[in-house]
Amino acid sequence: MNRKGRHGEGKAAEYLQTKGYEVLARNFRTRRGEIDLVVRKAGRVAFVEVKSWDVLGRDSLGEAIDWRKRRRITEAARHFLHEHPPAPGSRFAFDVILLSGRDIVHIEDAFDGD
């Protein structure tokens, strides 16, 4: 991972912590995919993709997470849950954090895990 990516993920983790989330994992990797952040708040476990770019607009950032990327994130999430069984009654979500300069946009439930 490049320096900019690590910085962006750190910034996203800090932001989520200020919103009451607990960071469970950073850069969880499997053969099939990677999850930038795994966080939990009030029984909701979120698998978070972090995107940070200087040049592209927010629409382009969101479009960067195509079906292939979503599938890799979903597969990695299944692997995470297998290795770290959640508490009974936990809810699961796939969120996206968009970083552009000083702006941080948190999109909850950005896509389905299907």
N, C-alpha and C positions, 0 to 999 in steps of 0.2 A: 504494500500500500504506500502511496506517496505521502509526503509530508502534509500537503494540503488536505488530503482525505482524512488523515489522523486528526488534524486540527479541527476540521468540520465535525467529525464524530465526537470529539471532546466537547466542542461548543454545544452540540445537540444534547449530549448527556447532561451537561451542566444545566441547560435550559429545562430539560425534563425533570431533573431533580428539584429545581425551584418550583415546579408545578406539582410536586408531591410524589413523583414516580421514584421507585427504587430500581436501580440498574442491576439486572441479574447477570448480564453477560455483554461483552463487547467483542466484536469481530468473531462471532461463532462460525467456524468453518467446518464443512464436510466435503466429501468428494463431489457432491451434487450441487453445492451452493454455499452462500455465505449470508449471514445476517449481521448488519452493522451494530445494532443494539437490541437487546431483549430487556424490556422494562415491565414493571408491575405496579399497579395502583388499584386499590379497592377491589381485588379479585379479578382484575382485568390484566391479562398478560398480552403485551403488544410486541410484535416483531417489527422493528423500525428500520426502514431504508433511509439513509441520509444522502442527500444530493446537494453539493455545493459547487456553483460555478459563478464566475464573474461576468461572463459575456452573455450567456443565454438568458432569456426572460423566463418567468415562472411557468408559462405554458410549456416551453421546451423542457424545463426541468421535469415536470410531471410526465411528459411524453417519453422521457428517457427510460421509464420503467415499463417496458413492453411485456408482452405475454411470456416471453422466454425468461426475462428477469423475475417476473412474478412467480413462475413455476420453480425457478431455482430457490427463491426465498421460501416458498411453500414447502419444498422438499427439505430444506435445511431446518425449517420450523418443526416439521414432523420428527426429524432426527433429534432436535433439541428436547422436545417433549418426551421422546423415548428415553433419553439419557437423564432428564430432569423431570420426573413426573410431577404434574401440577397438583395443587391442592384441589380437593373435591369442590365442584361448583365454579371453578375458574372459567372465565370467558376469554376468548382469544380474538386478536385483531391484528391487522396488518396496517401499520401507520407509515407515513412518509414525513420526513422533516426536510424542508427546502431552505437552503441558506443562500443568501445573496447579499454580500456586503454585511451590513448590520441587521438586515431583516431575517427573521426566523418565522417560517410558516409551518405549523404542525397540522397535518391533515390526518385526522383520526379515521379509521376504517376506510383507508384509501382504496383498498381492493379486497376481494374475497379470496379465501384460501382454496378455492376449488380448482 
